[in-house]
Amino acid sequence: MSLVEIIRHTRVYQEAKEEGKLEAKLEAKLEAKLEGKLEVVPRLLKLNLGLSLEQIAEALELEVDVVRQAAEKQ
């Protein structure tokens, strides 16, 4: 058995590998949540509710610049 194979069977290696998987899942979940929020921005603006970009940013818990970019893409 090579040194690499021995290391791969250690508890520390296995825990680090699982931690990496969890971090990747969390990152994907956060990215999907952000995408969902950004999809809402043009819809809110089309409703003509009189909401400012600042109000939309506050409601969606996003930076105003991010909301502005999403609004410009519509």
C-alpha positions in Angstrom: 0.0 0.0 0.0 1.4 3.4 -1.0 1.7 6.3 1.5 -1.1 8.1 -0.3 -3.4 5.1 0.1 -2.5 4.9 3.8 -3.3 8.6 4.3 -6.6 8.3 2.5 -7.7 5.7 5.1 -7.0 7.9 8.1 -9.8 9.4 10.1 -8.3 12.9 9.6 -8.4 12.5 5.9 -12.0 11.1 5.9 -13.2 13.9 8.1 -11.5 16.6 5.9 -13.1 15.0 2.9 -16.6 15.0 4.4 -16.1 18.6 5.6 -15.2 19.6 2.0 -18.4 17.9 0.8 -20.5 19.8 3.4 -18.9 23.1 2.4 -19.6 22.5 -1.3 -23.2 21.7 -0.5 -23.6 24.8 1.6 -22.0 26.9 -1.1 -24.4 25.5 -3.7 -27.3 26.1 -1.5 -26.3 29.7 -0.8 -25.7 30.3 -4.5 -29.2 28.9 -5.4 -30.8 31.1 -2.7 -29.0 34.2 -4.2 -30.1 33.3 -7.7 -33.7 33.0 -6.5 -33.6 36.4 -4.9 -32.1 37.9 -8.0 -34.9 36.5 -10.2 -37.4 38.3 -8.0 -35.9 41.8 -8.6 -37.2 42.3 -12.2 -40.6 40.8 -11.2 -41.0 43.3 -8.4 -40.0 46.2 -10.6 -42.6 45.1 -13.3 -45.3 45.2 -10.7 -44.9 49.0 -10.5 -45.4 49.0 -6.7 -43.2 52.1 -6.4 -40.5 50.3 -4.6 -37.0 51.8 -4.9 -34.0 49.7 -5.5 -32.9 50.4 -1.9 -36.3 49.1 -0.6 -36.0 45.9 -2.7 -32.4 45.4 -1.5 -33.5 45.8 2.1 -36.4 43.4 1.7 -34.2 40.8 0.0 -31.3 41.4 2.3 -29.0 42.2 -0.6 -26.6 45.0 -1.4 -28.1 47.8 -3.5 -25.4 47.4 -6.2 -26.4 43.7 -6.6 -30.1 44.7 -6.9 -29.2 47.4 -9.4 -27.2 45.0 -11.6 -30.2 42.5 -11.5 -32.5 45.3 -12.5 -30.3 46.4 -15.4 -30.4 42.8 -16.8 -34.1 42.8 -17.3 
